[in-house]
Amino acid sequence: MSRTRGARVARLSRYGADGHGFNGFLAVCLLTAVMAVVLVGLGAAMSAGARAQEGGGKPVILALGDSLTAGYGLSKQDSFPAELERALAEAGTPARVVNAGVSGDTSKGGLSRVDWLLAEDPDVLLLELGSNDGLRALDPTQTHDNLKAIIEKAEKAGIHVLLAGMMAPPNLGKEYGEDFNAIFPRLAEEHDVTFYPFFLEGVAARPALNQSDGMHPNAEGVDVVVENILPSVQEALKRAGALSRGQASG
C-alpha cells in the first residue's frame, strides 16, 4: 500500500472507517460554530447593555448634522445637542444626545461617516444635513440620494429617524429653491420617519437670534430651535419604543 493511501486510511481509521466517527467530528465542529455565534451575540448584547448603563439607562439620540448641530461659535454647553438633552430631562423624557455634528459637512460627508456612527446603536437618528448642500448649490438630486441612503442604513439597523428639513437660500433662484426644498417632504413620504419640516423655524432671518454671520443661531436662537423641535423628538423616541425607558430612568 502506498504511503499516501496509507495516510488516508489512517485518517479514516481515526474518525471511524464506517463514517460514524467522522460524522461525530462534524457535529462537534457544528456545535462549536453555533456556540461561537451565540457568544458573539451575547458579546454584542453586553456591549449594548454597557452603553445603556453608561448613559444611565437612557435612550440615545444620535444627532448627525453640520455646524448647526456641532455648535459653531458656541460653547459646548450652549450647542443644540446639549440644550436638547437638558430640555428632554426637564420635560420628564430624559435621553442622552450624542453630538455628531461636523461644521461644513454636506449630505455626502454625512453618508461617508454614518456607518461607524450607527455602530453605536442609538435609538434615534436625528438627521440634520443639507444646509451646506444648498449653500454650495449642489444638485438636489444628489442631496436627496445621499440623505435617502443615510435613512436606509438607519432603517436596516432598526434605528428610527427624525428628519429635520432645510430650505435653500433665496438667492439661488426659484427653480433651484423649489427643487431643494422638496427634498425633505419627499423623503418623509418615501420613508416612515418622524419629520420636522424646517430645523431653523422661528430663528432664520431673525438677527436677534443669530450670530453676526446671520446663519448660525446664538445661544438664544438654539433655545428657540430646541423648544420648537422638542415635541418631534419626543414623538421619535416614542416611535422608537424608547420613551418609556427614558422616563423610567429619569
N, C-alpha and C positions, 0 to 999 in steps of 0.2 A: 504494500500500500504506500502511495506517495506521501511525502511529508505534508503537502498541502491538504490532501484528503484526510490524512490522519489528524491534522489540527482541526479540520471542520467537524470530524466525527467526535473529537474530544469536546468541542464546544457544545455539540448536540447532546452528548452524554451529560455534560454539566447541567443542562436545563431539562434533561429527560428526553430520551430518544423518541418517545411517543408524543412529545409536544406538550404534555401536561405541565411539566416544569417551566417550559418556555412561556406558556400562557400565564402561569403564575407570576413569572417575572414581569410580563407586560402589565398585569393587573397592579403589581406593586408600583410600576412606573406611572400608570394612570392615576393611582391614588395619590402618589407624590405630587403629580402635576395639579390635581384638584386641590390638594392641601395648599400648594403654593399660591393658587388663585385666591383661595379663601383668606390666606394670610395677607396677601396684597390688599384685598378688600377690607379686611379688618384694620390694616395699617392706614388706609385712606380714611376709614371712618374715625379712627382715633385721631388722625391729623385734623379732620374737620371738627371733631369734638374739642381738640386743643385750641383751635382758632375761636370756637364759640366761647370756651372758658376764658380765653384771653380778653374777649370783648364783654365779659360778664354775662354770657348767655344771650346777649342782644343780637337781633338780626343785623346783617351787614349790608350797607348800601355802597356800591362802588360808583363813585362819581367820575365818569370818563368824559373829559372835556378839554377845553383850551384855556386861555388866560382868564376867562370869566369864572371858570371852576378853580383854577390854580390860585387865584387871589392876587393877580397882578397889581402892584402898587399898594398892597395892603399888608398889614401884619398877619401872621398865621391865624391868630385868634379871630380876626375880622373876615377871613375868607369865607366863601359860600359854604364849603363843607363843614367848617367849624360852627358857623352860625346855624346851619340846618340841624346839626347834631344837638345843639343846645335847644333849639325850638322844638324838636321832637321830644326831648326829655321833658321840657316844660309842658308840653301838650299831653303828657302821660303815655306817649308811644315811643319810648327810647329806642335808639338804634345807633350803631357805630357807622359813621360816614367816612369812607376812605377817599382821600383826595388823590385822584389820578388825573389831574389836570396838567397840561403842559402848554405854556404860553407859546402862541404862534402855531399850534397844532391844527392840521386840517383833518378832514374825514379820512383821507388816505393814511395820514400819520396815526390816527386812532386805530384804524384797521390793522396797521403793521404791528401794534403792540397789544392788541386786545387778547390774544391767546394766552399769554403768560399772566395777564391781569385776571382773566376769568378762572385761571387755575387756582386762585384763592377761594373759589366757590362762594361768591357773595349771594345774598338772597335777591337783591335787586340791582340791576344795572341802570343808573341814571345817565342817559346818553345826551350830552350837551356838546355837539360838534356841528360845524358847518358855517359858523360866522366868518372864519378866515377863508373858507372857500368863496364865500360871497365877496369879501373884500378884495380878493385876487381875481374876481370874475371868472372862476373856474367853471368848466362845463357842468351845468346842473345834473346832467345825466350821470356823470361820474360821481358827483356827490351823492346822488340817490343810490347808486350801486354800492358805493363804499359803506354808507350807513346801513343799507339792506344787509350787506354781508356781516356787519357787526351784529345786527339784530339776530340774524340767523345763527350765528355762532353762539349767542347767548341762549337762544331757544333750544339749540341742540344740547346745551349743557343744563337745561332745565332752570334757567335763570330768567326771572320776569324783568321786562324792560319798561322803564319810564322814559319816553322820548320827549325831549324839550325842543320845540320848534324855534327856528330862526327866521329873520327877514332880511332880504337883500338891501344894501344901501340904495337910496333913491336915485343917486347919480348914475347908476348903471343902465338906466332906461327901463321903460315899461315892460318890454318883451322879456328881458332878462329877469326882471323882478318877478313877473308872473310865473315864469318857469321855475325860478329858485324857490319862491315862497310856496309853490305847490308840492315841493318835495316832501315836506313833513306830514301834512294831512294825507298825502298819498301813501306814505309808509305806514301811517296809523291804520289806514284801511286795509293795506296788504297784510298786516300782522296784528295779532291780538295783543297790543301793547297798551299801557296807560299813556295818554297823550296830554301834554301841556303845550298849547299852541305857540306861545312866544315867551322864551326864557326871560327877556328883559321887559315884560309887560309892566307898565307903570313907572319904568325907570328910563327907558330910551328917550333921548331928546329932552330930558329934564336936567338942566345944568346943576341944580342944587343937589342932585342925587348921583352925579358923575364926577370923576376926576377931571383934571384940566384938559385931558385929551378928548373929552366928550364921548368916549366909547366905553370906558370901564367904570363900573359902579364904584362909588366910595363906600365907606362903612354904612352910611345911612341908606344908600342905594341897595346894598346887599341885604339889609334888613327888609326892605320892601320886596325884593325878589324872593326871599325866604318865606315871608308872610303869604305871598301870593301862591307860591308853588306847594306850600305845606300840605293842603288837602290832597293834592295829586300824589304826593309822596306817601301819605298815609294810605291812599287807595292802592298804590302799587304794593306796599307792604302787605295789605290785606289780601290782594290777589295772589301774592307770592306765598300766602299762608304763614307769614312771619309776624303779623301784627300782634296776635295773642301772646306769642313767645316774648316779644319785646315788652309788652305790658306786664307779663309775669315777672320778668327780670327787673322791671322798674320798681 
